[in-house]
Amino acid sequence: MNPEPNKPTTAHRNTAGELPAIEEHELPPGRHLFHKERLMNQIHDDRLTAAARPAPRNPFLRKAILLPTATALAGALAVGVLLLTGDPQGPDDRATGPVLTTSIGTVDSRGAPRLLDRISLAAAGAEAPESRTGQYLYIESRVAGTHVKTVDGVSSVVSDPLHTRRTWKSPDGLKGWLIEPGHTGPEGMTLEGRDERGNVPKPHLGAPSHDYLATLPTQPDALLRKIYKETEGQGNGKDQQAFSTIGDLLGESWPSPRLTSALYKAAAKIPGVVTVDSATDAAGRQGIAVAGLDTVGGQRTEWIFDRKTLTFLGTRSVQVNPGTGVDALIKPGTVTHTNAVMVRTFVDDMKVTP
């Protein structure tokens, strides 16, 4: 980790500023994390409303959280659940490339607790991220992915080109900015706004702020109980949803070393978590992975770590079992999402890069 937290953490970026050659054949689209955050805000608020007074749940939202992420988000955008500001481009505008494929790594169903314990120890010894008043958390990552695209009733599997995603977020989560080719205009779009009820969204596990992370328990059992409770009914199973939630916290935020260590220890307690002998992130960096399988969708989500330092590099999702319906077009060995965290640091204003 970076010994000077206010300076950029570049995670093996080379001195020429160019990324290493990609090991994979092709590279596809991201998972639209901003849109996911807004969708999760709606789900979270809907759950709170239902708990406060009996009322029929929004049938669209209920359906959305049971579908694979890309399908759910596409539906959310279609019916206008999300309130966006800026000039976003449709993610399909650039989705014309061939799919990214990879060899499916060998799984060890018994090695995850031991590896996660080592990763947890390494994370606990890292320097804590620190910020000054008025600064923004800046995260830069390389993203790509593959999905099913339907035009005039004809479906095909396509990919978005590998691209850079940049986010700026205030520690309280109230202000932010996103720049991501294919998903926003060149100047980007604000991450600030109100939900469909006109309320300012409150940070939660599905859309956390840096300050919110500081409130989470750092005792692994208590942390995992909270994750299970707050994600109940989401995704394609409670264990895979808990695994995915932890993965999003690792990749799209900057938890303290103590919380990061606890997240890894909590993940070790999730049934079905395995190790994968080899995985490559979107920057072409090879490593070892910890993974969870979505038994409904047939995708395996892999957290990729440097073999020597056990530093978190990024994630990828690989189709390992045949899907159903239109998703059957995505064949085993397809990388449906890949990302690499390149920089995590605090900067003095939105749109400022290190």
N, C-alpha and C positions, 0 to 999 in steps of 0.2 A: 504493500500500500504506500501511498505517497507520504513521506515524512513531513511534508509541509502542506497541510490540508488546504490552504488557500491558494495553492498553486495547482495547475491541472494534473490530474492523474491520467496518463496517456495509455496505459496498458499495452506496452510493447509497440507503440507507433514508431515506424522507422524514421531515421533522421531526414530522409529526403521528402517526407510528407506523403509518400505514396503507400498504399496498402500492399501487403504481400499478395502474391498471386493466389487466386482462389483454387483450392484443391478440387472443388466440385465442378460439375459440367456447366451448369447455368445457375443463376440466382434470381429468386422471385420476390412477392410483396410482403410488407409488414402486416401486423394484426390490427392496425388502426387503434393504437392504445388510447389516444385521446377520446375517440368515439366510444371505446369500451368504458372509459372512466365515466362518461356522461350516462351511458346506459346503466352502469352499475349504480350511479347516483339515483336514477329513477327506480331501480329495483330496491335499493336500500330505503328510499323514502316510502315506497309502496309497502314495504314490509313493516315499517314503523306505523304507518297509517292503519294497516290491517290489525296490528297489535293493539292500537289505541281504541279502535271501535270496529265491530264486525261490519264488514262491507265486502262486496264481491271484488276479487282481485282483477286487475287489468289482464284480460285474457291474452293480449299480445305479449306483455312482459313475461307472463308465466310460460308462454310458449318459447319466447326468445331465450330464456336461460336454460332451456332443455335442449336447444339446438347447438350444433357446433358454432364456435365464435363467429366465423366469417358470415355464416348464414344469418345468425341472429342480428348482427350489426347491419347487414344489408337490409333486413326487414325493418329495423329501427329507423334507419335513415329514410326508408320508403314512406313510412307513415308519419314522419315528422316528429318523433319523440324527442329527438335531440335538438337543442337550440344552439346553433353555431354562429359565430361572427367571423367575417373575413371573406376570402374568395377561394374556398376549397375547390379543388379539381376532383372530378370523379376518379376513384382509384382504378377504374377499368380503362381510363384513357390511355395509359401507357402499358396496359397488361396485354402484351402481344408476343412475349418471348416464349421459347420452349421451357418445359418444366425443369426444375433442378432435381437431380436424382443422386442417390448415394448408396453405398453398400450399408446394409443394416448391421450395426455393431453387435458383438456377442454380449449377452446379458449374464450377469452373475446375480442371482436372486438372494444371495446371502451376504454379499460384500458391502451393501449400502451402509449399515450401521457403523462398521469399522471405518470406512472412508469418510463418512460424514463427521465422525468424531475427530478425525485428523483435520478435516476442513474447518470444523468448529474451533479447534485449538488455534489454527493459523489465523482465523478471522478475529479471534479475541485479542490477539497481539498486535492488531493493526492500529495505526494512528486514528484517533477520532476525528470525524469531519467537524470543522468549526467555521462559523460565519460571523461577519460583523453586521450590525444593524443596517437594514436597507438592502442587503445583498440578496441575490437570487441563486438557487441551485441550478447549475447548468449541467445537462447530460447530453452527450453526443454519442450516437451509436450508428452502426451500419446495419441496414435492414433490407430484407428481401423476402419473397414468399411466393407461393403457388396457390391458385384457387380455381374453382369452376366458374367460367364466364358464359352467360347465355345471351345470345343475340338473335332476335327473330325466332325464338323457340328452339334454337340450336345451341347445345351446350358443348363446351370444350374446356380443356385444362390449359391455363396460360400462366405466365409469370410476369411480375413487375421487375424492372431492372434493379440491381443493387443500388441503394441510394443512402444518403446521410440524413438522419433524423436528429433535430436539435430541439431541446425543450429548455425553457426557463421557468422556474416556479418560485414564488415567494415562500419562505418557510411556513407561513400560516395557510398557504394554499389558496389565498383569495385572488392572487394575480399570477399570470403566467402567459407564455407565448410558445407557439409551435411553428417550426419551419420544417416541412417535409415534402420534397418534390413528389408530385402525383397525388398529394392529399391536401395541400394548401397551395395558395398562390405563391409567387416568388418572395413576397414580403412576409408570408406566414399568416397566422391567425391567432386571435386572443384565446386564452384558456380561461378567461374570466367571464362570468355570466351567471344568469339565474336559471333554475330548472323550469319545467313547464307550469309549475304552480306559482312562479314568481319569487321563489325563495333562493337565497344564496346556499348552494350545496355545502353540507357539512362534511369534513374529511372523515373517511371511514376506510375499512380494509380494502374495499374495491377501488378507492380513489383517495389514497392517503396524502397528507401533507408531511413536510419534514417535522413540524412541531407535533403532529399527531403520532408519529412513530415513537416519539419520546415518551408517550403515555402508555405504550404497550407493555405488558408484563414481560420480563426477561427470564422468568422461570419456564423452562420448556413445556412442562405439562400444562401449566396455566395458559400459556400462549397458544398451545394447540387446542385447548378447550375453547378459547375465545374464537379462534379461526373456524372451528367446526360450527360453533353456535351462529356466528354472523354470516356464514356462507351456506347455511342450511337451505336445501331446496334449489341450489344453484348447480349449474353444470351437469355432467353426466355421471354423478356419483360423488358422495361426500369426500372420499379419500382423494380422488383425482382433483376435485375442486380445491381441497386444502393444499395439495401440492402445487397447483397452478397459482393459487393466491400467494403462497410463499415465493414462488418464482418471480411473480410480477413485482413484489416488494424488493427483491434482490436486484432486478434489472432496471426498474424505472424510478427508483428512489435511492437514498443513501443512508441506510440504517446505521446506527452507532455500532462499534465493534461488539459491544455486549449484546445488543439486540440481534445482530447478524449471527453471532455465535449461537444464540438461543433459537433462531429460525432454523439453523442447520440441525440442531439437536431435536427440535420438534419434528422436522422432516424425517429424521431417522425413525420416529415412532409411527409413521404413517404406513399402514399395511400395503404391500405391493411395490414399494420403492426398491429399485434395483440399481446396479452399476452397469455402465456400458464401457467396453474396453477402449473404444476410440470414437471420437466425435470432432467435427471441425466447425468453427463458428463462421460468421459472415465475413470476417477479415482473413480467413484462411488459416487461422491459428488452430493447431491440433491439440487435443487434450483428452482427458478422461471425463466421463459424465456420470451424473446421478439422474435417474429417470423415473417417470411415472407413466403408466399406460392408461389411456382412455379406452376402456373396453367396449364402449358403445360406438365411438367414432373410429376406433382402430388406429389412433395416432399416439405416438410415444413422445412426450415432452422431455427434453434432455437439458440439464444444466451443465455447462461445460467449464472445466477447471484446468488451469495449467498443471501439468503433471508434476513439476518440481516444486513450485511455490504454493500450489493449491489456490491460487488467486482465481476469483470468478471472472470468466471471460465473456460469457453470453449464453444464449439459449438457442435451441432449434427444436422444431417439431417434425417428426418423421412418420409417414404413414407406414405402419408395419403389418397391419391386417387389412383385408379388403373392406371397403365401405359399402353402404347400401344406397339405393336410389341413385340420384345424380352424383353423389359422392363416390360411387363405384368407379367413376372415371379417373379418380386419383388412385393410381396403382401403388402397391407396396414398394418402398424405396424412394418415394417422392418426398422431398423436403418441402413441407407446406409453409414453414416459417423459419427464418434464421436471422439472428441478430448478434452483434458484437458491441459491447460497451467499450468505447474508445477513450472518453474523457468524462470525469466526474469532478466538479469543482464548484466553488462559489465565485460569482462575478458581481460587479457593482451595479449592473442594470440589465434589463431585458434587451435582447438582440446583441449584447456584448459577448464576444467570444474570447477565450483565453489567448 
